[in-house]
Amino acid sequence: MNREITRTETPAPARQFAVLLSPTRRGARLARLLTTAHLSDWGLPTEAAAHIVAELAANAATHGRVQGRDFRLSLTVSPEQRLRIELTDTRSDQLPVPDHPGPYAESGRGLLIVAALADRWGVEEGPVPRKTVWAELDLVP
């Protein structure tokens, strides 16, 4: 009796991480630290992603804050080697718009930093009252 074993190769599953965090400076800092830790564990570069998460989490804590409602950080690495960062908050009435601050302004550059570091970024509305600000990094040049 002769048995032939056939094994089909399936693409590697996407690596995912998601967490709810309080919309505070501490929650924004924790979002950055968790991003760095998970990407390091996955063997991926962390610097650009950490900066993007820091800016988006700071925006979620500052502009997307609603008393008693957390924001959600989500990291997904697709089989195509693309990292997608998503921050979801509960202020869909406050859509982010890149600002053009003056040379001495102390704020207003967060989305400009995200746009400079990310390969793509955008905003998805809904379901009400949520919005998700996302950024993608191509992990393979």
N, C-alpha and C positions, 0 to 999 in steps of 0.2 A: 504494500500500500504506500503510495507516494502522495504526500500532501504538499501543496504549494501555498505558501502564506503570502497574501497580498496585503500591502499596507498603503493606504492612500495618504498623501501628504496634505495637510490642511495648513493654511497660513497661520502664522502665530497670532494668538488672540491679542486684541488691543489691551494695553495696560491702562488701567483706570484708577483714579482716586477722586473721592468727593467728600467734602466735609462742610458742615454748617458752622459758622463762626459769628461771634457777636460783632455788631457794627461799631467797633471802638478802635482806638489806636492799637490796643493790645491784640484785638482780633486781626487787624491788618498785618501786624508784625508776625503773628502766628501763621498767617497765610503764607507769607514769604518764607518763613522757616520750614514749614511743612513741604512747600514746593521744593526747596533745596534738598531736604532730606529724601523725599521720594524720587526725585530725578537722580540724585546720587546713587540711591539703591538700585535704580534701573540702569545705571551706567551711562547716563546722558549728561550733556553739558547743562550747567545750572545758571550761569551768570545772566544771560539775556532774559531767561524765563523769570528769574528772581526779581529783576528790575521791573519787568512787565507786571508781575503779580503785585509787587509793592505799590506801583502806581494805581492799578485798577482796584486793589483792596482799599487803598487810602481814599479813592473816590467813592467806593461803596460805603465806607465808614463815615465819610463827610457829607456827600451829596445824596446817597441812597439810604440814609438812616431813617428808620421808622421805629419808634419805641416798641420794644418787645418782639421785633422781627429780626431774624438773623440774615446774613448774606451767605451764599453758597459758593465755595471754590470747587472747581472741577478741573482735573487734568486728565487728558486722554492722549495716549500715543497710538496712532493708527498703524496698521501693517505697512502703510506707505511711508513710514518714518516721518510722520508729521505730528508735532505736539500741538494740541489745542488746549488753550487756557480759557476757562469761562468763569466769570464772576456774575452771579445773579443776585439782584437786590429787589426790594419791593417798592421802588419809586419809579414806576413807568412814566410818571409825569415829568421826571427830570432826566431827559436824554442827554448824554454827553456830547459836547461839541468842542472840537479843538479850539483853543483860544490863541490869541497872538499877544502875549503879555509884553509890556514894555521892558526895557533892559534892566530896570531896577525893581521889577515886580517880584514879590516873594512867593508867588504861586501861579498856577495856570499853565504849567509846562508838561503836566503829566501825560496827556494824550499825545503831545508832540514826541515825547520819549517813547511811548508805546508804538507810534507810527514809525519811528526811526528804527526800532529794534525788531519789530514783528515783520514777517513776510506779508501778512494780511491781518486786518482787524475790522471789527464792525460791531453793530448793535442789533439785537433781535428783541422785538417787543412781545410781551405776553407770555403766558396768559396773565390777564390783568390780576393783580397790580404789579406784575414783575417785568423786569427787563434783564437781558443778559448781554454783557459786554464781553466779547471774545477776541482772542488774538491767536494766530497760528505761526509756528516756527517750523520751517523745513529743516529736518535733522540731517539730511543728506544733501550736500551741495549740488 
